[in-house]
Amino acid sequence: MELGEACGVPEADLDCLRIAARFHDVGKIGVPDVVLLKPGRLTEEEWAQIQTHPALGERIVRAGAQPEPGALGGVQRRSATLKRSASPCGDGCGSG
């Protein structure tokens, strides 16, 4: 949770972040390996495919689990927020 704290996530939201962090990448199962494993910079189309993984992950988790209220929305919101702030150039260009 160090990253959440460093990004200024309020204490009350850190539990939600903890839960969301466990599931945020599950949606990558729907992104082709050729995109996920591509060395180097992604094309705009490939980046658009990567950006679909949090929403797909939320659908997968909703279909199979009953997590704490509010945790699933956090899968998408926290992933987008942390990815932008944690990428080397600050604009989401990082992988992962």
Residue, then its C-alpha position, 0 to 999 in steps of 0.5 A: m500500500e506504499l504506492g497508494e499512500a505515496c499517491g495520496v490515497p486517503e486512509a479510508d480508501l486504502d482497503c478498497l485499493r488493497i482489494a482492487a490491487r488483487f484483481h485489477d490485472v485479471g482482465k488481461i486474460g482478454v488481451p492477446d499475448v502478442v500485445l501483452l508481451k510485445p517488446g517496445r512501444l505499443t501502437e494506438e490500437e494495441w494501447a486501446q486493447i490494453q486499456t480494456h483490461p480493467a473493465l473486463g477484469e471487473r466483469i470477470v470478478r463480478a461474475g464470480a465473487q461477492p467482494e466488499p461493496g465498492a471494491l469492484g469500481g475501484v478495480q477500474r478507477r485505481s488501475a487507471t489512476l495508479k497507472r498514470s501516476a506510476s508510469p515512467c513518463g506519467d502518461g500511462c505509457g508504462s507496461g503492466 
